[in-house]
């Protein structure tokens, strides 16, 4: 019994150090067991990561203007990869400081970061907020290269598995370099080099501290913190990045303050988002024309003329701003050449504020801009510009169209009725030649929207888009042939240049003589002496038509020269009335502003189908004094051109 243990005494108690080692081993065993089970569940079926360079990405589509200038890149724009060694050290430091402070020490995931994110998710459960995952740079790379963006726990688990595998297979330098070259920065830019060129027009090797902080700040949300679209948000986020760099010991407080004082200049072209309405329009067509979802990078050669586009955007912005006091809030402008090529296309005054395309998607009442189809139908039925008509009160069924001034001119010629946009004459004409015939004429010319046959259609109670109106006026400009508006000349592969699609333009004759020369002559009168005189650009052969709808909800000017048509529309998106804005006002002014810049760039020719009226002959009296102006005024009066001397007729009557 001498060797018996005393009561209450068992195995020797562990020292604190032994206890710590014991529980660490237990936790390690359980941790390994958990990780084995975790990988066994989520690792099967994951993509191969043996080559980071071969990771799949969505194909890019590059859009070029008619001279080869780059308009936009949609999809995954991949710029040439840049070596980490060639970047200023503050570039990777900015990303590490704000995205993954422990990048160089963790095994691909940060347990503490994951724990914090799960606490946040539980606290905000049911609020509809996105899940937080506490992702490291390695996890972000795994997600961007190999997974989708679905926010589920399974996808987060797969992301973690891939991150660990990446850390095992690649060095920290390789992971960080690939991350910077493949992450999305918004604006179609993938990778630090593409982002630097897109936002700052410089290579990534020349990025300043402030610029680096701004690019790192984009990672929190490419749309919300874009330097182009959200300047204030981007600047505030960049300051947060700079403070994080100070906390991480990458820069000093003095360097941070200097970076804040140094202005960061963002590429103005991107900030304006030039031609993006047009790119949206053609981007929707590419997959249809190619016949399948692109599997390789494509190049789309378009019809757009970038210098004309710049002039169009500037003219529309200036014109809408100038008419703001009259309630003008938005506008659209479309230019087509005689073959139907879209040369300029503006769907609104601010793409960054609203991506709604008013050039093609907005259907607005055409007002008096529809009247040329009425007059053309009448000319084809045997009327002439000199046919006598009577401007007087009329009643068609229960409808009584009225003129803008409330006054009537009595007996006038058809050409005067067109120039002064007389409502009663247009309504009477449509009734006599048949509204169904007028609709058929408009459809042959290029109107694709349905046209109601009520008598009010003669005054433009027809909803059309600015693109349609430009297309329907093309036959007036090119000698009488309809041509479909189009924006894509050719689609080819970026590598190898294999042509996948090429447009074959066609023209269909829709106006014969003498109707063509007569309608052109009448529409010239609109610009020289009628409601559209504000659109006149001296020295060019121009014609067109103003348009104003009831209650001033829409105002138009559609004009042309030889082989070139431009439509301008202004109004409000909510379709509320403006303050007495007519087609001869803001739209005609915008048209003239734009065409003054555009006409010298074009190969201008007279309008086909009839020679422009000759200039007046300057005669002299016995003493050699010029009397041409006197003769011109007298002969104009006797020819019936009373509109030149009657100021009441300058206003555009609304429908």
C-alpha positions, 0 to 999 in steps of 0.5 A, spaced: 500 500 500 506 504 500 505 505 493 498 507 492 496 514 490 493 519 495 486 520 495 484 525 489 491 525 486 491 523 478 495 524 472 500 530 474 497 537 472 499 540 465 503 547 466 500 553 463 505 552 457 503 545 456 496 546 456 497 552 451 501 547 446 495 541 447 489 546 445 493 549 440 494 542 437 487 540 438 485 546 434 490 544 429 487 537 428 480 540 428 482 546 423 486 541 418 480 536 418 475 542 417 480 544 411 480 537 408 472 537 409 472 544 406 476 543 400 473 536 399 466 539 398 468 546 394 474 544 390 471 539 385 469 542 379 473 549 380 477 551 374 484 550 372 489 555 375 495 553 371 496 559 367 493 566 369 494 569 362 489 564 359 484 565 364 477 567 360 475 574 359 469 576 356 471 579 349 472 586 347 468 590 342 472 596 339 468 601 336 471 606 330 469 612 327 469 612 319 476 614 319 479 609 324 479 613 330 477 610 337 470 611 339 469 606 345 471 599 347 465 595 350 466 588 354 473 586 357 478 591 354 485 588 355 491 593 355 498 590 354 500 588 361 505 592 365 510 589 369 510 591 377 517 593 377 516 598 372 510 601 376 512 607 381 512 603 388 506 608 390 501 604 385 501 597 388 502 600 395 495 604 394 491 598 392 494 594 398 493 600 403 486 600 402 484 593 399 488 588 403 493 591 408 495 584 410 497 582 403 504 580 404 502 575 410 496 572 409 495 565 406 490 567 401 484 569 405 484 573 412 480 570 417 479 576 421 477 580 415 472 574 414 469 574 421 468 582 421 464 581 414 460 576 417 458 580 423 456 585 418 452 581 414 448 578 421 447 585 423 444 587 416 440 581 415 434 582 411 435 589 409 437 588 402 444 590 402 450 586 398 453 581 402 460 583 405 466 577 404 472 580 407 475 579 400 483 579 400 486 581 393 488 574 392 480 572 393 478 578 388 483 576 383 480 569 383 473 572 383 475 576 377 479 571 373 475 564 374 468 566 377 462 570 376 459 575 381 454 572 384 453 574 392 452 567 395 456 563 400 458 557 396 461 562 391 465 565 397 467 559 399 469 557 392 473 564 392 477 562 398 479 555 395 481 558 389 485 564 393 489 558 397 491 555 391 493 561 387 497 562 393 500 555 393 502 556 386 504 563 385 508 568 388 505 574 392 509 579 386 505 574 381 499 575 384 499 582 385 502 584 378 496 580 375 491 583 379 493 590 377 493 588 370 486 584 370 482 588 375 476 592 372 476 600 373 470 602 369 469 606 363 471 599 359 478 599 362 481 593 364 488 593 368 492 599 370 495 601 364 488 601 360 485 605 366 491 610 366 490 611 359 483 612 359 482 617 365 489 620 365 492 619 358 498 617 360 502 610 361 501 607 368 509 608 369 507 615 370 502 615 375 502 620 380 501 619 388 494 622 387 492 619 381 494 612 384 490 613 390 484 615 385 485 609 381 485 604 387 479 608 390 475 605 384 475 598 386 470 600 392 465 601 386 467 602 378 461 606 377 460 610 383 467 612 384 469 613 377 473 619 376 469 621 370 462 620 372 463 622 379 468 627 380 466 628 387 466 621 390 472 619 386 476 625 390 473 623 397 475 616 396 482 618 394 483 622 400 481 615 404 486 611 400 491 616 402 490 616 409 490 609 409 497 609 406 499 613 411 496 608 416 500 603 413 507 607 413 507 607 406 507 615 405 508 620 410 503 625 412 507 631 408 506 626 402 499 625 403 498 633 404 502 634 397 498 629 394 492 633 396 494 639 393 496 637 387 490 637 382 488 631 378 486 632 371 481 627 368 481 625 361 476 630 358 474 626 352 472 620 357 468 625 362 464 628 356 462 620 354 463 623 346 458 619 342 456 614 347 449 614 345 451 612 338 455 606 341 449 604 345 445 604 339 450 600 334 452 595 340 445 593 340 446 591 333 452 587 333 450 580 336 444 580 331 449 582 325 454 577 327 449 571 329 452 569 335 455 571 342 462 574 340 467 569 342 473 573 340 475 580 340 471 584 335 472 591 331 466 595 329 468 600 323 462 605 324 459 611 319 460 616 325 464 622 323 468 624 330 469 631 328 462 632 326 460 628 332 463 633 337 460 639 333 453 636 334 454 635 341 457 642 342 451 645 338 446 641 342 448 643 349 449 650 347 442 651 344 438 647 350 442 651 355 440 658 351 433 656 351 432 653 358 428 659 360 423 657 355 423 650 358 427 647 354 430 641 357 433 636 352 434 635 345 437 630 340 440 631 333 441 626 328 445 627 321 445 622 315 448 622 308 445 621 302 446 613 302 443 613 309 450 613 313 449 616 320 455 621 321 453 624 327 448 622 333 446 625 339 441 622 344 441 627 349 445 633 352 448 629 358 450 621 357 453 621 364 446 624 367 441 620 363 443 614 358 436 614 355 437 615 347 432 620 345 435 620 338 432 613 336 428 611 342 423 617 344 417 617 339 415 624 339 409 628 335 412 630 328 408 637 328 409 641 321 415 637 320 410 632 317 407 637 312 412 635 306 409 628 306 402 632 305 405 637 299 409 631 296 403 627 295 399 633 292 405 634 287 405 627 285 397 628 284 398 634 279 398 640 284 404 645 282 408 650 287 404 655 283 397 652 284 392 657 288 389 655 294 385 659 299 387 660 307 381 660 310 377 657 316 375 650 314 372 644 318 373 637 316 368 633 320 368 635 327 375 638 326 377 645 325 384 646 324 387 653 326 393 657 324 398 660 329 396 667 328 389 666 328 389 670 321 388 668 314 391 670 308 386 668 303 388 666 296 395 664 296 400 659 292 402 652 294 409 654 295 407 660 300 403 655 304 409 651 305 414 656 306 409 659 312 407 653 314 399 654 313 395 649 317 388 650 314 392 649 307 395 642 309 389 639 312 385 641 306 390 638 302 391 631 306 383 631 306 383 632 298 389 627 296 387 622 302 390 621 308 392 614 307 396 616 300 399 621 305 401 615 310 403 611 304 408 617 301 411 617 308 412 610 309 416 610 302 420 615 304 422 612 310 417 613 316 417 606 320 412 608 325 405 607 325 401 613 322 394 614 324 389 616 318 385 621 322 385 628 319 390 631 324 395 627 321 396 632 316 399 637 321 403 632 324 399 628 329 404 622 328 409 619 333 416 618 330 423 618 332 429 624 330 432 618 327 426 616 323 425 623 321 432 624 318 431 617 314 425 620 311 428 626 309 434 623 305 430 622 299 429 630 299 437 631 299 439 625 294 435 626 288 429 622 290 431 615 293 430 612 300 436 609 304 436 606 310 439 609 316 445 605 318 451 606 323 455 599 322 460 599 315 463 592 317 465 588 323 471 584 323 475 580 328 481 584 332 486 578 331 486 576 323 481 581 321 476 576 318 470 580 316 464 577 319 459 582 317 459 588 311 453 593 310 451 593 302 447 599 301 441 600 297 437 606 294 430 605 292 427 611 288 421 614 291 420 621 288 420 622 280 420 629 276 417 634 276 415 632 284 422 632 286 424 639 283 418 642 286 418 639 293 425 641 294 424 648 291 418 649 296 422 647 302 428 652 300 423 657 301 422 655 308 429 657 309 430 663 305 423 666 306 419 662 311 419 659 318 426 657 318 430 663 316 434 662 322 437 656 320 440 659 314 447 659 313 449 664 307 453 661 301 449 654 301 444 651 298 439 649 304 432 646 304 428 644 310 422 644 315 420 647 321 415 643 326 411 645 332 406 641 336 400 643 340 401 646 347 409 646 345 411 640 347 415 638 341 419 643 336 423 640 330 427 643 325 429 638 319 434 641 314 438 638 308 443 640 303 445 636 297 446 629 300 446 631 307 440 631 312 440 633 319 434 633 324 434 637 331 428 636 336 428 639 343 423 638 348 422 635 355 422 628 357 416 628 361 412 631 355 410 637 358 409 643 354 415 648 353 414 656 353 412 658 346 418 654 343 417 653 336 421 649 330 423 656 327 426 658 334 431 653 338 431 647 333 433 652 327 438 655 331 441 649 334 441 646 326 445 653 324 450 652 329 452 645 328 451 646 320 456 652 320 461 648 323 459 641 319 458 644 312 465 646 310 468 639 312 463 636 307 463 635 300 458 640 299 454 640 293 447 643 290 441 639 292 440 634 286 433 634 283 433 642 281 437 647 280 437 653 286 434 659 284 439 664 281 441 670 285 438 677 283 441 680 277 444 687 280 442 692 275 443 700 275 439 706 273 441 711 268 446 714 273 449 707 275 446 706 282 444 699 283 436 698 283 437 690 283 434 690 290 428 695 288 426 690 282 427 684 287 422 687 292 417 689 287 417 682 283 417 678 289 410 682 291 407 680 284 409 673 284 405 672 291 412 672 295 408 676 300 411 672 306 418 676 305 414 683 307 409 680 312 412 679 319 406 675 322 408 669 318 415 668 321 412 664 327 411 657 326 404 655 327 403 649 332 399 643 330 
